Amino acid sequence: MIGKPPESRSYDLLSYHINPFPFPNEGGKTALQAVFNNETPFANTADVMEIPRTGVFCLVDVEWNRPHTAATIFHYLSLVTLTALPSWSVQESYKVHYRLFVDGEQRKTFSYKITRKMGLWLGLLPVAWVNWLTYSQAEAFEATAFQFFEDAKPILSTLKPHERIID
């Protein structure tokens, strides 16, 4: 779903809130804010702090499964030795939850997992170009938002007439 925003703006207003990230932000939160402000199937969006009594609301929450302590220690040791010592991590992941509410009632939670694998070692320098073929944190989080809007279509299609834009 990277680079595939929703096509239509057939709904009126989406209220949303993105909770603070529990980890260092490398563009993921900014990407989510950009999607919710500019690339939703709604004509208008508003970042609000509380669930409104009427209309559509989405609460975005992110869980972080941090790398193991040993992996973090070896990353630092690798950096100190200018990556002469290898280190890697395959346990880091994020789980993005989109809680969809309609008229104050939670309808469904959509969850998407993003995994992150990392390696540091001087011997990997010849294949470092592969990094340009992988997705950034911002692209991964953007893709989950686009997938959420796609997966939420069945619920959104049931909205009352006053909640849809009529052509």
Secondary structure, 3 states (H helix, E strand, C coil): CCCCCCCCCCEEEEEEEECCCCCCCCCHHHHHHHHHHHCCCEEEEEECCCCCCCCEEEEEEEEEECCCHHHHHHHHHHHHCCCCCCEEECCCEEEEEEEEEECCEEEEEEEEEEECCEEECHHHHHHHHHHHHCCCHHHHHHHHHHHHHHHCHHHHCCCCHHHECCC
